[in-house]
């Protein structure tokens, strides 16, 4: 039995009008649902679904071109643990342009309870932009 990994990201479609992106992704992966989401939208689909790809587009652009690589929606960033804060924030925004708030807290500090699907909390070694990421950032 051969192992075939299914495609989950379409970097070649960056900058392409969103309607063409939906068609291209669904032709390659008919098992996937593609959701076109305007950058800055107030409501995005919650959680991670392995059968959903989100294509974020610029609503100000006449052609509604995709501004982030169409992929399954990312909910955590284990790869940024140990990174400086600023590059970690840049990575989060590159992956999820719909995230409007990145909070920086010192690891172990009490943070207010509550979930926000457009927020990521960075738990860092210093609690400011000078530290490094101490734990995996997650949406919420």
N, C-alpha and C positions, 0 to 999 in steps of 0.2 A: 504494500500500500504506500503510495507516495503522499508526502505532505505538501499541501499547497496553501500558502498563506494568502488570504484575501486582502485586497487593497483597502486601506482605511484612510488614506490621505491623498489629496490631488493638488500638489503644489503647482503643477503645470496650468491650473485653471485660475490662478491668481490674476486679477485684472480683467477677467472675462465677464461679460454680462451674466447676471445671475440666472436668467432663463436658460442660457446655453449650458451653464454649470449643472443645473438640475437635470437637463437632458443627458449630458455626458456621464454624470455619476450614475444615473439610473440605467443607462445602457450598459455600463461596465458591471454594475452591481444591482440587478433587479430586486435583490432581497433588501435593499436599503431604502429608507424614506429620506428624502432631502427636504430640509426646512430652510427656506430663504428668510433671513432675519435682518432687518435694518439695524445698522450699527447705532447704538444708543437706544434701542427699543426698550420700552418700560417693562415688557414681559417677554421672557424667553422660556423655552421648554425646561422644566426642572429635571435635575438628575441626569444620569448617564444611561443611554440605551445603546446597546451594541448594534442595533439595526437603524440608527438615526445618524445622519450627517447634517451639520449646520453650516450653511453658507452665509456669512455675514457680508452685506453689501452696503455701499454708500448711498443713502437715500437722497442725497443732494446731487448725485451724479445722474445725468439724463439717461445714461445707459445702464445704470444700477450695477456697476462693476463690483465684483467680489474683492474685498479688501483684506481678507484673511484666508489662509489656505483652508479650503473646504475639508473638514475632517470630522470624525466623531468628536463630540463636545468633551473637552477636557475638564476634569473636576479637581485634580491635584497635580502637584509639581514636585515629585520626589527628587528629580534631577537637580534642583536648585539648592538643596541642602549643602551648606558649606560655601555657597556663593556670597559675594557682596550683595547688599540690599538693592542697589540701583539696577544692576544687571538682572537680578531676580524679578524685580517689578517689570522691567522691559520684556522679559520672557513671558510673564503672565499676561501682559497686555497684548503681546504678539499672538499668543495662543487664543486669548479670549478678549476681543475688543469690546465686548459688552460689559466687562467688569469695570465698574465706575469707581470703586473704592478699594484701595489696598491699605489696610491698617498695619502699622508697625508697632509691635509690643515686645517687651523683654520676655524671653522664655521663662515661664514660671509665674509671670505676673497675672493677676486676676483680670479677666476680660469680661465685659458685660455678656450676659446670656442672650441668646437670640440668633435666629438664622436669617441671612439675607443672601438670596441667590445671585446678587451682583456685587458681593464683597468677598475679598480674600484677606485673611489675617496672616501676616508674616511674624513668626516668633523668632526673634533674633538674639544674638549674644549681648547686644547693648541697648536695645529698645529704641534705636534711632537709625539714621541712614549710614552711620559709620560701622555698624556691626556686620555680622554674617548671619545667614539664615540657619537657625538651629534645628527646626523641625519641618516636616513636609507641609507646605502651604496647601490649604484646601478651600474650596468655595464654601461659603456659609458665613 
